């Protein structure tokens, strides 16, 4: 389960970084980038949960 946790964390970190870089939310713009970043952050918490199952 440890390697799965690392893979999930890596993918989630890439999603969060992509969301932060592409975030152009503001007046009249959608929050697509912010949503992608939020999904990445939730993925990081999921990787911690999966990693805790290994113990």
Buried (B, 14 or more C-beta within 10 A) or exposed (E): EEEEBEEBBEBBBEBBEBBBEEBEEEEEEEBEBBEBBBEBBEBBEBBEEBBEEEE
